[in-house]
Amino acid sequence: MKSTWYELTDAAIVSDMGQRLRQVRLTASLTQQNLAELTGLHRTTIRDIELGKPVNVLSLLAVFRGLGLLEALDTALPHPLRHPVSGSRKALRQRVKQTKKT
């Protein structure tokens, strides 16, 4: 992909993700039906993901799991308690409670 993610529309990002997931599936020598059976999803859901159609997050996670890609989530979503560069722990922000004025 030549553009940065921020230059793309949401629809273009979803389409690109679908194409990438399709390539991973094909590299693993899996048919859509094979992946559907691995994930418990319907084959048309796999097709829809690969075509860049909107799907729910649980279906997308099932495909990530079926393709062995869950570790990619660590890169995309680093644990909030660790700073990505220094690795130091940081306290979680606490919700501020409003006090009632009387």
Distance bins in CASP14 RR format, pairs under 12 A and 6 or more apart:
PFRMAT RR
TARGET T0000
AUTHOR 0000-0000-0000
RMODE 2
METHOD distances of the structure
MODEL  1
1 7 0 0 0 0 1 0 0 0 0 0 0
1 8 0 0 0 0 1 0 0 0 0 0 0
1 12 0 0 0 0 1 0 0 0 0 0 0
1 13 0 0 0 0 1 0 0 0 0 0 0
1 15 0 0 0 0 0 1 0 0 0 0 0
1 16 1 0 0 1 0 0 0 0 0 0 0
1 17 0 0 0 0 0 1 0 0 0 0 0
1 19 0 0 0 0 1 0 0 0 0 0 0
1 20 0 0 0 0 1 0 0 0 0 0 0
2 8 0 0 0 0 0 1 0 0 0 0 0
2 12 0 0 0 0 0 1 0 0 0 0 0
2 16 0 0 0 0 0 1 0 0 0 0 0
3 9 0 0 0 0 0 1 0 0 0 0 0
3 12 0 0 0 0 1 0 0 0 0 0 0
3 13 0 0 0 0 0 1 0 0 0 0 0
3 16 0 0 0 0 1 0 0 0 0 0 0
4 12 0 0 0 0 0 1 0 0 0 0 0
4 13 0 0 0 0 0 1 0 0 0 0 0
4 16 0 0 0 0 0 1 0 0 0 0 0
5 12 0 0 0 0 1 0 0 0 0 0 0
5 13 1 0 0 1 0 0 0 0 0 0 0
5 14 0 0 0 0 0 1 0 0 0 0 0
5 16 0 0 0 0 1 0 0 0 0 0 0
5 17 0 0 0 0 0 1 0 0 0 0 0
5 76 0 0 0 0 0 1 0 0 0 0 0
6 12 0 0 0 0 0 1 0 0 0 0 0
6 13 0 0 0 0 1 0 0 0 0 0 0
7 13 0 0 0 0 0 1 0 0 0 0 0
7 16 0 0 0 0 0 1 0 0 0 0 0
8 14 0 0 0 0 1 0 0 0 0 0 0
8 15 0 0 0 0 1 0 0 0 0 0 0
8 16 1 0 0 1 0 0 0 0 0 0 0
8 17 0 0 0 0 0 1 0 0 0 0 0
9 15 0 0 0 0 1 0 0 0 0 0 0
9 16 0 0 0 0 0 1 0 0 0 0 0
9 52 0 0 0 0 0 1 0 0 0 0 0
10 16 0 0 0 0 0 1 0 0 0 0 0
10 17 0 0 0 0 0 1 0 0 0 0 0
10 52 0 0 0 0 0 1 0 0 0 0 0
10 54 0 0 0 0 1 0 0 0 0 0 0
11 17 0 0 0 0 0 1 0 0 0 0 0
11 18 0 0 0 0 0 1 0 0 0 0 0
11 51 0 0 0 0 0 1 0 0 0 0 0
11 52 1 0 0 1 0 0 0 0 0 0 0
11 53 0 0 0 0 1 0 0 0 0 0 0
11 54 0 0 0 0 1 0 0 0 0 0 0
12 18 0 0 0 0 0 1 0 0 0 0 0
12 19 0 0 0 0 0 1 0 0 0 0 0
12 52 0 0 0 0 1 0 0 0 0 0 0
13 19 0 0 0 0 0 1 0 0 0 0 0
13 20 0 0 0 0 0 1 0 0 0 0 0
13 52 0 0 0 0 1 0 0 0 0 0 0
13 54 0 0 0 0 0 1 0 0 0 0 0
14 20 0 0 0 0 0 1 0 0 0 0 0
14 21 0 0 0 0 0 1 0 0 0 0 0
14 48 0 0 0 0 0 1 0 0 0 0 0
14 49 0 0 0 0 1 0 0 0 0 0 0
14 50 0 0 0 0 0 1 0 0 0 0 0
14 51 0 0 0 0 1 0 0 0 0 0 0
14 52 1 0 1 0 0 0 0 0 0 0 0
14 53 1 0 0 1 0 0 0 0 0 0 0
14 54 1 0 0 1 0 0 0 0 0 0 0
14 55 0 0 0 0 1 0 0 0 0 0 0
14 60 0 0 0 0 1 0 0 0 0 0 0
15 21 0 0 0 0 0 1 0 0 0 0 0
15 22 0 0 0 0 0 1 0 0 0 0 0
15 48 0 0 0 0 0 1 0 0 0 0 0
15 49 0 0 0 0 0 1 0 0 0 0 0
15 50 0 0 0 0 1 0 0 0 0 0 0
15 51 1 0 0 1 0 0 0 0 0 0 0
15 52 1 0 1 0 0 0 0 0 0 0 0
15 53 0 0 0 0 1 0 0 0 0 0 0
15 54 0 0 0 0 0 1 0 0 0 0 0
16 22 0 0 0 0 0 1 0 0 0 0 0
16 23 0 0 0 0 0 1 0 0 0 0 0
16 50 0 0 0 0 0 1 0 0 0 0 0
16 51 0 0 0 0 0 1 0 0 0 0 0
16 52 0 0 0 0 1 0 0 0 0 0 0
17 23 0 0 0 0 0 1 0 0 0 0 0
17 24 0 0 0 0 0 1 0 0 0 0 0
17 49 1 0 0 1 0 0 0 0 0 0 0
17 50 0 0 0 0 1 0 0 0 0 0 0
17 51 0 0 0 0 0 1 0 0 0 0 0
17 52 1 0 0 1 0 0 0 0 0 0 0
17 53 0 0 0 0 0 1 0 0 0 0 0
17 54 0 0 0 0 0 1 0 0 0 0 0
17 55 0 0 0 0 0 1 0 0 0 0 0
17 60 0 0 0 0 1 0 0 0 0 0 0
17 63 0 0 0 0 1 0 0 0 0 0 0
17 64 0 0 0 0 0 1 0 0 0 0 0
17 69 0 0 0 0 0 1 0 0 0 0 0
17 72 0 0 0 0 0 1 0 0 0 0 0
17 76 0 0 0 0 0 1 0 0 0 0 0
18 24 0 0 0 0 1 0 0 0 0 0 0
18 25 0 0 0 0 1 0 0 0 0 0 0
18 26 0 0 0 0 0 1 0 0 0 0 0
18 46 0 0 0 0 1 0 0 0 0 0 0
18 47 0 0 0 0 0 1 0 0 0 0 0
18 48 0 0 0 0 1 0 0 0 0 0 0
18 49 1 0 1 0 0 0 0 0 0 0 0
18 50 1 0 1 0 0 0 0 0 0 0 0
18 51 1 0 0 1 0 0 0 0 0 0 0
18 52 1 0 1 0 0 0 0 0 0 0 0
18 53 0 0 0 0 1 0 0 0 0 0 0
18 54 0 0 0 0 0 1 0 0 0 0 0
18 55 0 0 0 0 1 0 0 0 0 0 0
18 60 0 0 0 0 1 0 0 0 0 0 0
18 63 0 0 0 0 1 0 0 0 0 0 0
18 64 0 0 0 0 0 1 0 0 0 0 0
18 67 0 0 0 0 0 1 0 0 0 0 0
19 25 0 0 0 0 0 1 0 0 0 0 0
19 26 0 0 0 0 0 1 0 0 0 0 0
19 49 0 0 0 0 0 1 0 0 0 0 0
19 50 1 0 0 1 0 0 0 0 0 0 0
19 51 0 0 0 0 1 0 0 0 0 0 0
19 52 1 0 0 1 0 0 0 0 0 0 0
20 26 0 0 0 0 0 1 0 0 0 0 0
20 27 0 0 0 0 0 1 0 0 0 0 0
20 49 0 0 0 0 0 1 0 0 0 0 0
20 50 0 0 0 0 1 0 0 0 0 0 0
20 52 0 0 0 0 0 1 0 0 0 0 0
20 63 0 0 0 0 0 1 0 0 0 0 0
20 64 0 0 0 0 0 1 0 0 0 0 0
20 67 0 0 0 0 0 1 0 0 0 0 0
20 69 0 0 0 0 1 0 0 0 0 0 0
20 72 0 0 0 0 0 1 0 0 0 0 0
21 27 0 0 0 0 0 1 0 0 0 0 0
21 28 0 0 0 0 0 1 0 0 0 0 0
21 30 0 0 0 0 0 1 0 0 0 0 0
21 32 0 0 0 0 0 1 0 0 0 0 0
21 35 0 0 0 0 1 0 0 0 0 0 0
21 39 0 0 0 0 0 1 0 0 0 0 0
21 45 0 0 0 0 0 1 0 0 0 0 0
21 46 0 0 0 0 1 0 0 0 0 0 0
21 47 0 0 0 0 0 1 0 0 0 0 0
21 48 0 0 0 0 0 1 0 0 0 0 0
21 49 1 0 0 1 0 0 0 0 0 0 0
21 50 1 0 0 1 0 0 0 0 0 0 0
21 51 0 0 0 0 0 1 0 0 0 0 0
21 52 0 0 0 0 1 0 0 0 0 0 0
21 55 0 0 0 0 0 1 0 0 0 0 0
21 59 0 0 0 0 0 1 0 0 0 0 0
21 60 0 0 0 0 1 0 0 0 0 0 0
21 61 0 0 0 0 0 1 0 0 0 0 0
21 62 0 0 0 0 0 1 0 0 0 0 0
21 63 1 0 0 1 0 0 0 0 0 0 0
21 64 0 0 0 0 1 0 0 0 0 0 0
21 66 0 0 0 0 0 1 0 0 0 0 0
21 67 1 0 0 1 0 0 0 0 0 0 0
21 68 0 0 0 0 0 1 0 0 0 0 0
21 69 0 0 0 0 1 0 0 0 0 0 0
21 72 0 0 0 0 0 1 0 0 0 0 0
22 28 0 0 0 0 0 1 0 0 0 0 0
22 30 0 0 0 0 0 1 0 0 0 0 0
22 31 0 0 0 0 0 1 0 0 0 0 0
22 32 0 0 0 0 1 0 0 0 0 0 0
22 35 0 0 0 0 1 0 0 0 0 0 0
22 46 0 0 0 0 1 0 0 0 0 0 0
22 47 0 0 0 0 1 0 0 0 0 0 0
22 48 0 0 0 0 0 1 0 0 0 0 0
22 49 0 0 0 0 1 0 0 0 0 0 0
22 50 1 0 1 0 0 0 0 0 0 0 0
22 51 0 0 0 0 1 0 0 0 0 0 0
22 52 0 0 0 0 1 0 0 0 0 0 0
22 63 0 0 0 0 0 1 0 0 0 0 0
22 67 0 0 0 0 0 1 0 0 0 0 0
23 30 0 0 0 0 0 1 0 0 0 0 0
23 50 0 0 0 0 1 0 0 0 0 0 0
23 67 0 0 0 0 0 1 0 0 0 0 0
23 69 0 0 0 0 0 1 0 0 0 0 0
24 30 0 0 0 0 1 0 0 0 0 0 0
24 35 0 0 0 0 1 0 0 0 0 0 0
24 46 0 0 0 0 0 1 0 0 0 0 0
24 49 0 0 0 0 0 1 0 0 0 0 0
24 50 0 0 0 0 0 1 0 0 0 0 0
24 63 0 0 0 0 1 0 0 0 0 0 0
24 64 0 0 0 0 1 0 0 0 0 0 0
24 66 0 0 0 0 1 0 0 0 0 0 0
24 67 1 0 1 0 0 0 0 0 0 0 0
24 68 0 0 0 0 1 0 0 0 0 0 0
24 69 1 0 0 1 0 0 0 0 0 0 0
24 72 0 0 0 0 0 1 0 0 0 0 0
25 31 0 0 0 0 1 0 0 0 0 0 0
25 32 1 0 0 1 0 0 0 0 0 0 0
25 33 0 0 0 0 0 1 0 0 0 0 0
25 34 0 0 0 0 1 0 0 0 0 0 0
25 35 1 0 1 0 0 0 0 0 0 0 0
25 36 0 0 0 0 0 1 0 0 0 0 0
25 38 0 0 0 0 0 1 0 0 0 0 0
25 39 0 0 0 0 0 1 0 0 0 0 0
25 43 0 0 0 0 0 1 0 0 0 0 0
25 46 1 0 0 1 0 0 0 0 0 0 0
25 47 0 0 0 0 0 1 0 0 0 0 0
25 49 0 0 0 0 1 0 0 0 0 0 0
25 50 1 0 0 1 0 0 0 0 0 0 0
25 63 0 0 0 0 1 0 0 0 0 0 0
25 64 0 0 0 0 0 1 0 0 0 0 0
25 66 0 0 0 0 1 0 0 0 0 0 0
25 67 1 0 0 1 0 0 0 0 0 0 0
25 68 0 0 0 0 0 1 0 0 0 0 0
25 69 0 0 0 0 0 1 0 0 0 0 0
26 32 0 0 0 0 1 0 0 0 0 0 0
26 34 0 0 0 0 0 1 0 0 0 0 0
26 35 0 0 0 0 0 1 0 0 0 0 0
26 50 0 0 0 0 1 0 0 0 0 0 0
26 67 0 0 0 0 0 1 0 0 0 0 0
27 67 0 0 0 0 1 0 0 0 0 0 0
27 68 0 0 0 0 0 1 0 0 0 0 0
27 69 0 0 0 0 0 1 0 0 0 0 0
28 34 0 0 0 0 1 0 0 0 0 0 0
28 35 0 0 0 0 1 0 0 0 0 0 0
28 38 0 0 0 0 1 0 0 0 0 0 0
28 63 0 0 0 0 0 1 0 0 0 0 0
28 66 0 0 0 0 1 0 0 0 0 0 0
28 67 1 0 0 1 0 0 0 0 0 0 0
28 68 0 0 0 0 1 0 0 0 0 0 0
28 69 0 0 0 0 0 1 0 0 0 0 0
29 35 0 0 0 0 0 1 0 0 0 0 0
29 67 0 0 0 0 0 1 0 0 0 0 0
30 36 0 0 0 0 1 0 0 0 0 0 0
30 37 0 0 0 0 1 0 0 0 0 0 0
30 38 1 0 0 1 0 0 0 0 0 0 0
30 39 0 0 0 0 0 1 0 0 0 0 0
30 43 0 0 0 0 0 1 0 0 0 0 0
30 46 0 0 0 0 1 0 0 0 0 0 0
30 50 0 0 0 0 0 1 0 0 0 0 0
30 63 0 0 0 0 0 1 0 0 0 0 0
30 66 0 0 0 0 1 0 0 0 0 0 0
30 67 1 0 0 1 0 0 0 0 0 0 0
30 68 0 0 0 0 0 1 0 0 0 0 0
31 37 0 0 0 0 1 0 0 0 0 0 0
31 38 0 0 0 0 0 1 0 0 0 0 0
31 43 0 0 0 0 1 0 0 0 0 0 0
31 46 0 0 0 0 1 0 0 0 0 0 0
31 47 0 0 0 0 0 1 0 0 0 0 0
31 50 0 0 0 0 0 1 0 0 0 0 0
32 38 0 0 0 0 0 1 0 0 0 0 0
32 39 0 0 0 0 0 1 0 0 0 0 0
32 41 0 0 0 0 1 0 0 0 0 0 0
32 42 0 0 0 0 1 0 0 0 0 0 0
32 43 1 0 1 0 0 0 0 0 0 0 0
32 44 0 0 0 0 1 0 0 0 0 0 0
32 45 0 0 0 0 1 0 0 0 0 0 0
32 46 1 0 1 0 0 0 0 0 0 0 0
32 47 1 0 1 0 0 0 0 0 0 0 0
32 48 0 0 0 0 0 1 0 0 0 0 0
32 49 0 0 0 0 1 0 0 0 0 0 0
32 50 1 0 0 1 0 0 0 0 0 0 0
32 51 0 0 0 0 0 1 0 0 0 0 0
32 63 0 0 0 0 0 1 0 0 0 0 0
33 39 0 0 0 0 0 1 0 0 0 0 0
33 40 0 0 0 0 0 1 0 0 0 0 0
33 41 0 0 0 0 0 1 0 0 0 0 0
33 42 0 0 0 0 1 0 0 0 0 0 0
33 43 1 0 1 0 0 0 0 0 0 0 0
33 44 0 0 0 0 0 1 0 0 0 0 0
33 45 0 0 0 0 0 1 0 0 0 0 0
33 46 0 0 0 0 1 0 0 0 0 0 0
33 47 0 0 0 0 0 1 0 0 0 0 0
34 40 0 0 0 0 0 1 0 0 0 0 0
34 41 0 0 0 0 0 1 0 0 0 0 0
34 43 0 0 0 0 1 0 0 0 0 0 0
34 46 0 0 0 0 1 0 0 0 0 0 0
34 66 0 0 0 0 1 0 0 0 0 0 0
34 67 0 0 0 0 0 1 0 0 0 0 0
35 41 1 0 0 1 0 0 0 0 0 0 0
35 42 0 0 0 0 0 1 0 0 0 0 0
35 43 0 0 0 0 1 0 0 0 0 0 0
35 44 0 0 0 0 0 1 0 0 0 0 0
35 45 0 0 0 0 1 0 0 0 0 0 0
35 46 1 0 1 0 0 0 0 0 0 0 0
35 47 0 0 0 0 0 1 0 0 0 0 0
35 49 0 0 0 0 1 0 0 0 0 0 0
35 50 0 0 0 0 1 0 0 0 0 0 0
35 59 0 0 0 0 0 1 0 0 0 0 0
35 62 0 0 0 0 1 0 0 0 0 0 0
35 63 1 0 0 1 0 0 0 0 0 0 0
35 64 0 0 0 0 0 1 0 0 0 0 0
35 65 0 0 0 0 0 1 0 0 0 0 0
35 66 1 0 0 1 0 0 0 0 0 0 0
35 67 1 0 0 1 0 0 0 0 0 0 0
35 68 0 0 0 0 0 1 0 0 0 0 0
35 69 0 0 0 0 0 1 0 0 0 0 0
36 42 1 0 0 1 0 0 0 0 0 0 0
36 43 1 0 1 0 0 0 0 0 0 0 0
36 44 0 0 0 0 1 0 0 0 0 0 0
36 45 1 0 0 1 0 0 0 0 0 0 0
36 46 1 0 1 0 0 0 0 0 0 0 0
36 47 0 0 0 0 1 0 0 0 0 0 0
36 48 0 0 0 0 0 1 0 0 0 0 0
36 49 0 0 0 0 0 1 0 0 0 0 0
36 50 0 0 0 0 0 1 0 0 0 0 0
36 59 0 0 0 0 0 1 0 0 0 0 0
36 62 0 0 0 0 1 0 0 0 0 0 0
36 63 0 0 0 0 1 0 0 0 0 0 0
36 66 0 0 0 0 0 1 0 0 0 0 0
37 43 0 0 0 0 1 0 0 0 0 0 0
37 46 0 0 0 0 0 1 0 0 0 0 0
37 62 0 0 0 0 0 1 0 0 0 0 0
37 66 0 0 0 0 0 1 0 0 0 0 0
38 46 0 0 0 0 1 0 0 0 0 0 0
38 62 0 0 0 0 1 0 0 0 0 0 0
38 63 0 0 0 0 1 0 0 0 0 0 0
38 64 0 0 0 0 0 1 0 0 0 0 0
38 65 0 0 0 0 1 0 0 0 0 0 0
38 66 1 0 1 0 0 0 0 0 0 0 0
38 67 0 0 0 0 1 0 0 0 0 0 0
38 68 0 0 0 0 1 0 0 0 0 0 0
39 45 0 0 0 0 1 0 0 0 0 0 0
39 46 1 0 0 1 0 0 0 0 0 0 0
39 49 0 0 0 0 0 1 0 0 0 0 0
39 55 0 0 0 0 0 1 0 0 0 0 0
39 58 0 0 0 0 0 1 0 0 0 0 0
39 59 0 0 0 0 1 0 0 0 0 0 0
39 60 0 0 0 0 0 1 0 0 0 0 0
39 61 0 0 0 0 1 0 0 0 0 0 0
39 62 1 0 1 0 0 0 0 0 0 0 0
39 63 1 0 1 0 0 0 0 0 0 0 0
39 64 0 0 0 0 1 0 0 0 0 0 0
39 65 1 0 0 1 0 0 0 0 0 0 0
39 66 1 0 1 0 0 0 0 0 0 0 0
39 67 0 0 0 0 1 0 0 0 0 0 0
39 68 0 0 0 0 0 1 0 0 0 0 0
39 69 0 0 0 0 0 1 0 0 0 0 0
40 46 0 0 0 0 1 0 0 0 0 0 0
40 58 0 0 0 0 0 1 0 0 0 0 0
40 59 0 0 0 0 1 0 0 0 0 0 0
40 61 0 0 0 0 0 1 0 0 0 0 0
40 62 1 0 0 1 0 0 0 0 0 0 0
40 63 0 0 0 0 0 1 0 0 0 0 0
40 65 0 0 0 0 0 1 0 0 0 0 0
40 66 0 0 0 0 1 0 0 0 0 0 0
41 47 0 0 0 0 0 1 0 0 0 0 0
41 48 0 0 0 0 1 0 0 0 0 0 0
41 49 0 0 0 0 1 0 0 0 0 0 0
41 50 0 0 0 0 0 1 0 0 0 0 0
41 55 0 0 0 0 1 0 0 0 0 0 0
41 56 0 0 0 0 0 1 0 0 0 0 0
41 58 0 0 0 0 1 0 0 0 0 0 0
41 59 1 0 1 0 0 0 0 0 0 0 0
41 60 0 0 0 0 1 0 0 0 0 0 0
41 61 0 0 0 0 0 1 0 0 0 0 0
41 62 1 0 1 0 0 0 0 0 0 0 0
41 63 1 0 0 1 0 0 0 0 0 0 0
41 64 0 0 0 0 0 1 0 0 0 0 0
41 65 0 0 0 0 0 1 0 0 0 0 0
41 66 0 0 0 0 1 0 0 0 0 0 0
42 48 0 0 0 0 1 0 0 0 0 0 0
42 49 0 0 0 0 0 1 0 0 0 0 0
42 55 0 0 0 0 0 1 0 0 0 0 0
42 59 0 0 0 0 1 0 0 0 0 0 0
42 62 0 0 0 0 0 1 0 0 0 0 0
42 63 0 0 0 0 0 1 0 0 0 0 0
43 49 0 0 0 0 0 1 0 0 0 0 0
43 50 0 0 0 0 0 1 0 0 0 0 0
43 63 0 0 0 0 0 1 0 0 0 0 0
44 50 0 0 0 0 0 1 0 0 0 0 0
44 51 0 0 0 0 0 1 0 0 0 0 0
44 53 0 0 0 0 1 0 0 0 0 0 0
44 55 0 0 0 0 0 1 0 0 0 0 0
44 59 0 0 0 0 0 1 0 0 0 0 0
45 51 0 0 0 0 0 1 0 0 0 0 0
45 52 0 0 0 0 0 1 0 0 0 0 0
45 53 0 0 0 0 1 0 0 0 0 0 0
45 54 0 0 0 0 0 1 0 0 0 0 0
45 55 1 0 0 1 0 0 0 0 0 0 0
45 56 0 0 0 0 1 0 0 0 0 0 0
45 58 0 0 0 0 0 1 0 0 0 0 0
45 59 1 0 1 0 0 0 0 0 0 0 0
45 60 0 0 0 0 1 0 0 0 0 0 0
45 62 0 0 0 0 1 0 0 0 0 0 0
45 63 0 0 0 0 1 0 0 0 0 0 0
46 52 0 0 0 0 0 1 0 0 0 0 0
46 53 0 0 0 0 0 1 0 0 0 0 0
46 55 0 0 0 0 1 0 0 0 0 0 0
46 59 0 0 0 0 1 0 0 0 0 0 0
46 60 0 0 0 0 0 1 0 0 0 0 0
46 62 0 0 0 0 1 0 0 0 0 0 0
46 63 1 0 0 1 0 0 0 0 0 0 0
46 66 0 0 0 0 0 1 0 0 0 0 0
46 67 0 0 0 0 0 1 0 0 0 0 0
47 53 0 0 0 0 1 0 0 0 0 0 0
47 55 0 0 0 0 0 1 0 0 0 0 0
47 59 0 0 0 0 0 1 0 0 0 0 0
47 63 0 0 0 0 0 1 0 0 0 0 0
48 54 0 0 0 0 1 0 0 0 0 0 0
48 55 1 0 1 0 0 0 0 0 0 0 0
48 56 0 0 0 0 0 1 0 0 0 0 0
48 59 0 0 0 0 1 0 0 0 0 0 0
48 60 0 0 0 0 0 1 0 0 0 0 0
48 63 0 0 0 0 0 1 0 0 0 0 0
49 55 1 0 1 0 0 0 0 0 0 0 0
49 56 0 0 0 0 0 1 0 0 0 0 0
49 57 0 0 0 0 0 1 0 0 0 0 0
49 58 0 0 0 0 0 1 0 0 0 0 0
49 59 1 0 0 1 0 0 0 0 0 0 0
49 60 1 0 0 1 0 0 0 0 0 0 0
49 61 0 0 0 0 0 1 0 0 0 0 0
49 62 0 0 0 0 1 0 0 0 0 0 0
49 63 1 0 1 0 0 0 0 0 0 0 0
49 64 0 0 0 0 0 1 0 0 0 0 0
49 66 0 0 0 0 0 1 0 0 0 0 0
49 67 0 0 0 0 0 1 0 0 0 0 0
50 59 0 0 0 0 0 1 0 0 0 0 0
50 60 0 0 0 0 0 1 0 0 0 0 0
50 63 0 0 0 0 1 0 0 0 0 0 0
50 67 0 0 0 0 0 1 0 0 0 0 0
52 60 0 0 0 0 0 1 0 0 0 0 0
52 63 0 0 0 0 0 1 0 0 0 0 0
53 59 0 0 0 0 0 1 0 0 0 0 0
53 60 0 0 0 0 0 1 0 0 0 0 0
54 60 0 0 0 0 0 1 0 0 0 0 0
55 61 0 0 0 0 0 1 0 0 0 0 0
55 62 0 0 0 0 1 0 0 0 0 0 0
55 63 0 0 0 0 1 0 0 0 0 0 0
55 64 0 0 0 0 0 1 0 0 0 0 0
56 62 0 0 0 0 1 0 0 0 0 0 0
56 63 0 0 0 0 0 1 0 0 0 0 0
57 63 0 0 0 0 0 1 0 0 0 0 0
57 64 0 0 0 0 0 1 0 0 0 0 0
57 73 0 0 0 0 0 1 0 0 0 0 0
58 64 0 0 0 0 0 1 0 0 0 0 0
58 65 0 0 0 0 0 1 0 0 0 0 0
59 65 0 0 0 0 0 1 0 0 0 0 0
59 66 0 0 0 0 0 1 0 0 0 0 0
60 66 0 0 0 0 0 1 0 0 0 0 0
60 67 0 0 0 0 0 1 0 0 0 0 0
60 69 0 0 0 0 0 1 0 0 0 0 0
60 70 0 0 0 0 0 1 0 0 0 0 0
60 72 0 0 0 0 0 1 0 0 0 0 0
60 73 0 0 0 0 0 1 0 0 0 0 0
60 76 0 0 0 0 0 1 0 0 0 0 0
61 67 0 0 0 0 0 1 0 0 0 0 0
61 68 0 0 0 0 0 1 0 0 0 0 0
61 69 0 0 0 0 1 0 0 0 0 0 0
61 70 1 0 0 1 0 0 0 0 0 0 0
61 72 0 0 0 0 0 1 0 0 0 0 0
61 73 0 0 0 0 1 0 0 0 0 0 0
61 77 0 0 0 0 0 1 0 0 0 0 0
62 68 0 0 0 0 0 1 0 0 0 0 0
62 69 0 0 0 0 0 1 0 0 0 0 0
62 70 0 0 0 0 0 1 0 0 0 0 0
63 69 1 0 0 1 0 0 0 0 0 0 0
63 70 0 0 0 0 0 1 0 0 0 0 0
63 72 0 0 0 0 0 1 0 0 0 0 0
64 70 1 0 1 0 0 0 0 0 0 0 0
64 71 0 0 0 0 1 0 0 0 0 0 0
64 72 1 0 0 1 0 0 0 0 0 0 0
64 73 1 0 0 1 0 0 0 0 0 0 0
64 74 0 0 0 0 0 1 0 0 0 0 0
64 76 0 0 0 0 0 1 0 0 0 0 0
64 77 0 0 0 0 0 1 0 0 0 0 0
65 71 0 0 0 0 0 1 0 0 0 0 0
65 72 0 0 0 0 0 1 0 0 0 0 0
65 73 0 0 0 0 0 1 0 0 0 0 0
69 75 0 0 0 0 0 1 0 0 0 0 0
69 76 0 0 0 0 0 1 0 0 0 0 0
70 76 0 0 0 0 0 1 0 0 0 0 0
70 77 0 0 0 0 0 1 0 0 0 0 0
71 77 0 0 0 0 0 1 0 0 0 0 0
72 78 0 0 0 0 0 1 0 0 0 0 0
73 79 0 0 0 0 0 1 0 0 0 0 0
74 82 0 0 0 0 0 1 0 0 0 0 0
74 84 0 0 0 0 0 1 0 0 0 0 0
75 84 0 0 0 0 1 0 0 0 0 0 0
76 84 0 0 0 0 0 1 0 0 0 0 0
77 84 0 0 0 0 0 1 0 0 0 0 0
78 84 1 0 1 0 0 0 0 0 0 0 0
78 85 0 0 0 0 0 1 0 0 0 0 0
78 86 0 0 0 0 0 1 0 0 0 0 0
78 87 0 0 0 0 1 0 0 0 0 0 0
78 90 0 0 0 0 0 1 0 0 0 0 0
79 87 0 0 0 0 1 0 0 0 0 0 0
79 89 0 0 0 0 1 0 0 0 0 0 0
79 90 0 0 0 0 0 1 0 0 0 0 0
79 92 0 0 0 0 0 1 0 0 0 0 0
80 87 0 0 0 0 0 1 0 0 0 0 0
80 89 0 0 0 0 0 1 0 0 0 0 0
80 90 1 0 0 1 0 0 0 0 0 0 0
80 91 0 0 0 0 0 1 0 0 0 0 0
80 92 1 0 0 1 0 0 0 0 0 0 0
80 93 0 0 0 0 1 0 0 0 0 0 0
81 87 0 0 0 0 1 0 0 0 0 0 0
81 88 0 0 0 0 1 0 0 0 0 0 0
81 89 1 0 1 0 0 0 0 0 0 0 0
81 90 1 0 0 1 0 0 0 0 0 0 0
81 91 0 0 0 0 1 0 0 0 0 0 0
81 92 1 0 0 1 0 0 0 0 0 0 0
81 93 0 0 0 0 0 1 0 0 0 0 0
82 88 1 0 0 1 0 0 0 0 0 0 0
82 89 1 0 0 1 0 0 0 0 0 0 0
82 90 1 0 0 1 0 0 0 0 0 0 0
82 91 0 0 0 0 0 1 0 0 0 0 0
82 92 0 0 0 0 0 1 0 0 0 0 0
83 89 0 0 0 0 1 0 0 0 0 0 0
83 90 1 0 0 1 0 0 0 0 0 0 0
83 91 0 0 0 0 0 1 0 0 0 0 0
84 90 0 0 0 0 0 1 0 0 0 0 0
END
